[in-house]
Amino acid sequence: MNRGAARWSDHLLRLPGAVLIGAYELLFGWWLNGLLARRYEKQLARDVHDAMPFLFDEFGGRIVPSLGVPFPPAFDYAFVTVAIENLLIRFCRGRGEFDLQIAAADAPRELRELGLLLDVLGENDGARRRGTADLWQAARLLQPEMNRLIGAFNPNSRQDLKERIAEADASGTAAMLQRGMRIAYVTSSEEETVEVGRKIARILPKRACVLLIGNLGAGKTTLAKGLIQGLGVARLEEVVSPTFTLIHEYGGGRVYHIDLYRLDKPEQVATLGLDDIFDKDAVVFIEWGERFPELMPRARFEIRLTAIGEDERQIETKSVL
């Protein structure tokens, strides 16, 4: 037998042993990872008891298995869920981050996993929509809100769950925009783009200038349909592009939709009387307004649409102060 054949024969003889060792290391790693994960979870449960005794003593909370969390999770992450009546509060800690999520126990799973904070932490976290610096900071913010939260999630007294989730999501998103943060969505159809428009409409103040920015075919008018319908001033089929009329008015002057594509010079735009429109208590959507920044209000919202595929669009919203 030549050397090459002998070497291959030797490798084949060693293969079963290597497979067994690999399987052992994999199983041992999985077992060790699970062991460490349970240890971190027990520690987080103790910390929740220490930082938030009111959840258990005053409100009768109990720890339940965390929903939607793969097991074993990464050993340096821990999840603990506290159930109080129809309210689920999930805590997550790991890698220097702390996250607190709230949802209704009878919500569909995809809604439970949204991880809403309502407006409990929306004005106070200072950095992220979800999360605070630590568990004890969250406790100080959460304790005075508990009675209101339990009432909000009570099946006998709350609004339809989806409506309440929409309100909470809008509240948190508005808080982010007020701090100058960017909100991004990705859609894969015109219907989804319209739905994003409805969501954004819920966070807009009664008086606002909103620039719709994007190339031709990016979906600005499609988004505008959802925005205007979401403000309750027109049906979807009533919203059309103002490319030739330049300005469309809805709701008796509560909403304006303006398209500056056919105008080339600031002098032409100035003849439209935009300053008078900006002075009204109205929401003003403007397509191609970024071409005339000197004529736009300094405080405004900007929604940028970018095609990232044949049907996919990225929609990024930010406030400019």
N, C-alpha and C positions, 0 to 999 in steps of 0.2 A: 504494500500500500504506500503510495507516495505521500509526501508531507502534507499537501493540500487536502487530500482525502482524509488523512488522519486528523487534521485540524478541524474539519467540518464534523467528523464523527465525534470528536471530543466535545464540540459545541452542542451537538444534538443530545449527548448524554447529560450535559449540564442543564439543558433547557427545562426539564420538569422541576428541577430544584429551584431555578430562577423564578419560574412561574409561582411555585409555592411560596417562596420568599416575598415576591411582589404582592401576592394575595394577602399574605400575613400582614405586611406593612400597611396595605390599604385598609384591611379590616381593623388593625390596631389603631391606625390613624383616625378612622371613623369613630371608633369607640372612644379614643382619647379626646377627640374633638367634642363628642357628645358629653363626655364627663365634664370637661372644662365649661361647656355651654351651660350645663345644669348648675354648675358651681356659680357662674356669673349670674344666672337667673335667680338663684336663691339669694345671692347678695343684693341684687336689685330689689327683690321682693322685701327683704329686710329694710332696705333704705326707703322704699315706698311707705312701709309701716311707720318708720321713724319720722319721715318728713311730712307725711299726710295722715296722721292718725284719725283725723276727722272723717276721712273716707270710710273708715271701718267702724269707729265708735259712734259717730253721729248719724251717718247715712247708711250703715249696715252693708257696706261693700264687701265683696268676696273676690278672691283671686281665682280666675278661670283660665283655661288654656288659651293662649294667644292664637287668634284666628289668622289664617293666611301667612303664617310664618313657617318656612321650611325647617324641618328638624333632621339632624342637628344643624342649627345655624352656625355661622362662623363663631369660633369659640370666644372671640373678643367682642361679640355683640350679645346683648341680653334683651329679652322681651318679657314684659309682665302686663297682664290685662286684668283690670278691676271692673267687676260688673256691679252696678247699682240700679235696681229696678230695670228700666229699659235702656240704661245708659252704659256704654262701654268706654272705658278710658284705658288706652294702651300706652305703655311707657317703653321706650327703646333707648339703650345707652351703649355706646361703644366707640372706640377710636377717637376719643375726645369730643364726641357729640352726644347731645341729649335731645330726644324727640318725644313729644306728647301728642296723642291722637285721640279724637273723640268721635263716636258714631253711635247710631241706634242699634240695639241688639237685633231688632227684627228687620233691619235694612237688608236689601239684597247684598250679596257679598261684594260686588264691585263697588257699591256705595260705601260699605263699611271700610273698604280699603282706601277710600279717598283720604282718610285721616284728617278730618276737619277739626279746627279749633274754634269754630264759631268766631266770636269776637273776644274770647277770653284773653288771648295773648296777642291779638292782632296789632294793638297799639303799643305794646310794651317790649316785644322781643328785640326790636332795633336792628335786626340783621336778616332774619329769615321768617318766612310765613309760619313755618312750624318750628317749634323748638325754643328753648331758653338756655341760659348759660348752665343751669344745673337744676336738680330736682327740687331743691329748697326754694329757689327763685320761683319755680313753677307753682309750688305749694302756696306761696304768698299771693300769687295771682289767681289761683284756682279756688281757694277756700271761699272768698266772698261771692263767687259766681255759682256755687254748687246748687243752691235752691232754684235759681233761675234755669240752670241747665237741666235739672231733673224735670222741672215743669215743661221745658221745651221739648224734651224727648218722651213725655208721657203720652201714650197712644190716645188717651181720652181727651187731651187738651191741645195737642200740637196741631199745626197745619199739616197738610200733606207732606210726607217726608221729602219728596223730591223738591218741593217748593222751598222747604226750610234749608235743605242742603244748598240750593241755588242762592238763597239769601246769604247763608254763611260764607259760601265761596266768594260771592261778590264783595262781602264785607272785608274778607282777608285780602282779596285782590286789590280793592280800592286802597287799603292801608299800604300795600306794597307800592302802588303807583304814587301815593302821596310822598313816599320816601325816595322817589326817583328810581325805583327798581324796574327792571324790564320783565314783562310777562310774555311768554312765548307759547304758541300753540302750533301743532302740525295737523293739517287736514288732508284727506285723500279724496275728497269729492266736493262738488258745489254745495250739496246739502250740509256737509260738515262745516264748510266755510260760513254758510248762512247761520248755522247754530252757534259758531264762535261769535259772529256778529251779535246775536241775541245775548250771549253771555257778557260781552263787553258793554253792551248798552246798559246792563243793570248796574254797572259801577260808575257810569258817567254822571257828573253833577248836572243840574238843570241848565247851567250856563257853561258852555265849553266850546272850544275850537279844536277840531280833530282833523289832522292831515292824514289822508289816505295815500300812502307812498308805494309805488311799484311800477314796473314796466308795463307796457301794453299787454293785455291778456293775463296779468298777474291775478286778477280777481277782485279788483277794488270795488266795482259796482256790485258784484255778487255779495261781498262783505257788507256793502252799504245797505243792501236789501235786508240782511239780518239785523243790522244796527237800527235802521229806521223802523222795521217791524217790532223789534225789541223795545223801542221807546213807546210803542202803542199809538202811533200817529198814522199808520197806513198798513194796508194788507200787503203781503209779499208781491202780488202781481201788480200792485199800484206803483211800485218803486221802479223807475226806469232811469237810464243814464241821462243826465242833463247836458250831454256833449254839445248839442246845438242850441238849446235854450239857455245854457250856462247856469241857470239857477232854478231849482225846484223848491217849493215851500210846502211844508206838511204841518198838519195840526194847527192851523191858524197862526203860523209864525213861531211855533215851538221848536221846529226842526227845519234846517236848510241843508240842501245837498247841492254843492257847487262843483263845476268841472271847468278848469282853466286850460284844458289841453289846447284849444284853438286860439288861445291868446299868446302873443309873443313878447309883448313889452309891458313893463309896469304901468305905463300910461293907460294902456287898454284896460288893465285890471282895475285901475283907480276909478274908472267910469262906472263900475258896478255898484259902488256905494257899500263896499264891504265894511267900512268903519261903522256905518249905521247898523249893519246886521250884527257886528261884533258887540255893539252896545246893548243889544236886546238880551232878555233872559231866554236864550235859545241855545240849542246844540247845533253847531255848524260843522258839517262834514265837507272837506274840500279835497278834491282830486287834483293832483299836479300843483298843489300850493307850494311845495318845496322849491319850485322854480322861482318863486318870488318871496324869499324869506323876509325881505325888508317890509313887506306888506302884511305879514302874518303876526298875530299877537305873540308876544314873548312867552307868555304862559299858555301852554297848549299841550295837547296830546298828539303823539305821532304813532300811527299804525303802519308798519312796513310789511308788505307782502312780497315773498320771494318764492319763485318756482324752484322746487328741489326735485322735481320729477315730472312725468307727463301730467299727472293729476294732483300730485302732492304740493301743498303750499305751506310755507312757514309764515306764521303771522306773529309779529313781535310788536307789543304795545309798550310805550314808555311815556312818561310825562316830562315835559320840558319846562323848567321853572325859571 
